[in-house]
Amino acid sequence: MTEKSLKTIMGFDFGTKNIGIAIGQVITKTASPLPSVRAKDGIPNWDDLDKLIKEWQPDAVVVGIPVHMDGTESQMTQRARKFGKRLHGRFNLPFYEADERLSSVEAKSWAGKLGHKGHYGSNPVDAMAAQIILEGWMNNENNSVLDN
């Protein structure tokens, strides 16, 4: 599959307890949140992910890569990258990294405007963060993967 034929992309906000997921359309450069997948210490329920991949049949995956504000990496950076490589290996889909700085802050702000009560443990905003990450990646004018 050539990069130019990307039509549907699945985005992920990697976390140790929940993994947010969104599905995006390249033609409109918009995304919609999907149900998050539970994780145990960053290891997802692969059966749940398998069902979502089969249902939506994305052409590629984008994983938000957390870095500090100064651009330096952390342990979570490596874990998110490893998750993306596992998605690539398991589902044979192209894997792209996206800078996810401030995506969770933006998701919490957005959720608050929509009436979220701030109980992020019981009502996480990971799927919104995945949507923000994916839309940001698709709309990034420096993204050489997509025609802009």
Contacts in CASP RR format, 6 or more apart in sequence:
PFRMAT RR
TARGET T0000
AUTHOR 0000-0000-0000
METHOD contacts of the structure
MODEL  1
MTEKSLKTIMGFDFGTKNIGIAIGQVITKTASPLPSVRAKDGIPNWDDLD
KLIKEWQPDAVVVGIPVHMDGTESQMTQRARKFGKRLHGRFNLPFYEADE
RLSSVEAKSWAGKLGHKGHYGSNPVDAMAAQIILEGWMNNENNSVLDN
1 59 0 8 1.000
1 94 0 8 1.000
3 94 0 8 1.000
3 145 0 8 1.000
3 146 0 8 1.000
4 147 0 8 1.000
5 59 0 8 1.000
6 26 0 8 1.000
6 59 0 8 1.000
6 60 0 8 1.000
6 94 0 8 1.000
6 145 0 8 1.000
6 146 0 8 1.000
7 25 0 8 1.000
7 26 0 8 1.000
7 27 0 8 1.000
7 59 0 8 1.000
8 23 0 8 1.000
8 24 0 8 1.000
8 25 0 8 1.000
8 26 0 8 1.000
8 56 0 8 1.000
8 57 0 8 1.000
8 58 0 8 1.000
8 59 0 8 1.000
9 23 0 8 1.000
9 24 0 8 1.000
9 26 0 8 1.000
9 31 0 8 1.000
9 58 0 8 1.000
9 59 0 8 1.000
9 60 0 8 1.000
9 61 0 8 1.000
9 62 0 8 1.000
9 134 0 8 1.000
9 137 0 8 1.000
9 138 0 8 1.000
10 21 0 8 1.000
10 22 0 8 1.000
10 23 0 8 1.000
10 24 0 8 1.000
10 52 0 8 1.000
10 53 0 8 1.000
10 56 0 8 1.000
10 58 0 8 1.000
10 60 0 8 1.000
10 61 0 8 1.000
10 62 0 8 1.000
10 134 0 8 1.000
11 21 0 8 1.000
11 22 0 8 1.000
11 23 0 8 1.000
11 24 0 8 1.000
11 31 0 8 1.000
11 61 0 8 1.000
11 62 0 8 1.000
11 63 0 8 1.000
11 64 0 8 1.000
11 98 0 8 1.000
11 130 0 8 1.000
11 133 0 8 1.000
11 134 0 8 1.000
11 137 0 8 1.000
12 19 0 8 1.000
12 20 0 8 1.000
12 21 0 8 1.000
12 22 0 8 1.000
12 61 0 8 1.000
12 62 0 8 1.000
12 63 0 8 1.000
12 64 0 8 1.000
12 83 0 8 1.000
12 84 0 8 1.000
12 87 0 8 1.000
12 130 0 8 1.000
12 133 0 8 1.000
13 19 0 8 1.000
13 20 0 8 1.000
13 21 0 8 1.000
13 64 0 8 1.000
13 100 0 8 1.000
13 103 0 8 1.000
13 104 0 8 1.000
13 126 0 8 1.000
13 127 0 8 1.000
13 129 0 8 1.000
13 130 0 8 1.000
13 133 0 8 1.000
14 20 0 8 1.000
14 42 0 8 1.000
14 63 0 8 1.000
14 64 0 8 1.000
14 66 0 8 1.000
14 76 0 8 1.000
14 79 0 8 1.000
14 80 0 8 1.000
14 83 0 8 1.000
14 84 0 8 1.000
15 39 0 8 1.000
15 42 0 8 1.000
15 76 0 8 1.000
15 80 0 8 1.000
15 126 0 8 1.000
16 39 0 8 1.000
16 41 0 8 1.000
16 42 0 8 1.000
16 79 0 8 1.000
17 38 0 8 1.000
17 39 0 8 1.000
17 42 0 8 1.000
17 124 0 8 1.000
18 36 0 8 1.000
18 37 0 8 1.000
18 38 0 8 1.000
18 39 0 8 1.000
18 124 0 8 1.000
18 126 0 8 1.000
19 36 0 8 1.000
19 37 0 8 1.000
19 38 0 8 1.000
19 39 0 8 1.000
19 42 0 8 1.000
19 44 0 8 1.000
19 83 0 8 1.000
19 126 0 8 1.000
20 33 0 8 1.000
20 34 0 8 1.000
20 36 0 8 1.000
20 37 0 8 1.000
20 124 0 8 1.000
20 126 0 8 1.000
20 127 0 8 1.000
20 129 0 8 1.000
20 130 0 8 1.000
21 33 0 8 1.000
21 34 0 8 1.000
21 35 0 8 1.000
21 36 0 8 1.000
21 37 0 8 1.000
21 52 0 8 1.000
21 126 0 8 1.000
21 127 0 8 1.000
21 130 0 8 1.000
22 31 0 8 1.000
22 32 0 8 1.000
22 33 0 8 1.000
22 34 0 8 1.000
22 127 0 8 1.000
22 130 0 8 1.000
22 131 0 8 1.000
22 133 0 8 1.000
22 134 0 8 1.000
22 135 0 8 1.000
23 31 0 8 1.000
23 32 0 8 1.000
23 34 0 8 1.000
23 56 0 8 1.000
23 58 0 8 1.000
24 30 0 8 1.000
24 31 0 8 1.000
24 32 0 8 1.000
24 134 0 8 1.000
24 135 0 8 1.000
24 138 0 8 1.000
25 31 0 8 1.000
26 138 0 8 1.000
26 146 0 8 1.000
29 135 0 8 1.000
29 138 0 8 1.000
29 139 0 8 1.000
30 135 0 8 1.000
30 138 0 8 1.000
31 130 0 8 1.000
31 131 0 8 1.000
31 134 0 8 1.000
31 135 0 8 1.000
31 138 0 8 1.000
32 131 0 8 1.000
33 127 0 8 1.000
33 128 0 8 1.000
33 130 0 8 1.000
33 131 0 8 1.000
34 52 0 8 1.000
34 56 0 8 1.000
34 127 0 8 1.000
34 130 0 8 1.000
35 52 0 8 1.000
35 127 0 8 1.000
36 124 0 8 1.000
36 126 0 8 1.000
36 127 0 8 1.000
36 130 0 8 1.000
37 44 0 8 1.000
37 45 0 8 1.000
37 48 0 8 1.000
37 49 0 8 1.000
37 52 0 8 1.000
38 44 0 8 1.000
38 45 0 8 1.000
38 48 0 8 1.000
39 45 0 8 1.000
42 79 0 8 1.000
42 83 0 8 1.000
44 83 0 8 1.000
46 90 0 8 1.000
49 87 0 8 1.000
53 91 0 8 1.000
53 93 0 8 1.000
58 93 0 8 1.000
59 93 0 8 1.000
59 94 0 8 1.000
60 93 0 8 1.000
60 94 0 8 1.000
60 95 0 8 1.000
60 96 0 8 1.000
61 84 0 8 1.000
61 87 0 8 1.000
61 88 0 8 1.000
61 91 0 8 1.000
61 93 0 8 1.000
61 94 0 8 1.000
61 95 0 8 1.000
61 96 0 8 1.000
62 95 0 8 1.000
62 96 0 8 1.000
62 97 0 8 1.000
62 98 0 8 1.000
62 133 0 8 1.000
62 134 0 8 1.000
62 137 0 8 1.000
63 80 0 8 1.000
63 81 0 8 1.000
63 83 0 8 1.000
63 84 0 8 1.000
63 87 0 8 1.000
63 95 0 8 1.000
63 96 0 8 1.000
63 97 0 8 1.000
63 98 0 8 1.000
64 80 0 8 1.000
64 97 0 8 1.000
64 98 0 8 1.000
64 99 0 8 1.000
64 100 0 8 1.000
64 103 0 8 1.000
64 133 0 8 1.000
65 77 0 8 1.000
65 80 0 8 1.000
65 81 0 8 1.000
65 97 0 8 1.000
65 98 0 8 1.000
65 99 0 8 1.000
65 100 0 8 1.000
66 74 0 8 1.000
66 76 0 8 1.000
66 77 0 8 1.000
66 80 0 8 1.000
66 100 0 8 1.000
66 101 0 8 1.000
67 73 0 8 1.000
67 74 0 8 1.000
67 77 0 8 1.000
67 99 0 8 1.000
67 101 0 8 1.000
68 74 0 8 1.000
69 101 0 8 1.000
71 101 0 8 1.000
80 100 0 8 1.000
81 97 0 8 1.000
84 95 0 8 1.000
85 95 0 8 1.000
87 93 0 8 1.000
87 95 0 8 1.000
88 94 0 8 1.000
88 95 0 8 1.000
96 137 0 8 1.000
96 145 0 8 1.000
98 133 0 8 1.000
98 134 0 8 1.000
98 136 0 8 1.000
98 137 0 8 1.000
100 129 0 8 1.000
100 133 0 8 1.000
103 129 0 8 1.000
103 132 0 8 1.000
103 133 0 8 1.000
104 125 0 8 1.000
104 129 0 8 1.000
106 129 0 8 1.000
106 132 0 8 1.000
107 125 0 8 1.000
107 126 0 8 1.000
107 128 0 8 1.000
107 129 0 8 1.000
107 131 0 8 1.000
107 132 0 8 1.000
108 116 0 8 1.000
108 118 0 8 1.000
108 120 0 8 1.000
108 125 0 8 1.000
110 125 0 8 1.000
110 128 0 8 1.000
110 132 0 8 1.000
111 118 0 8 1.000
111 125 0 8 1.000
111 128 0 8 1.000
112 118 0 8 1.000
116 123 0 8 1.000
116 125 0 8 1.000
117 123 0 8 1.000
137 143 0 8 1.000
138 146 0 8 1.000
141 148 0 8 1.000
END
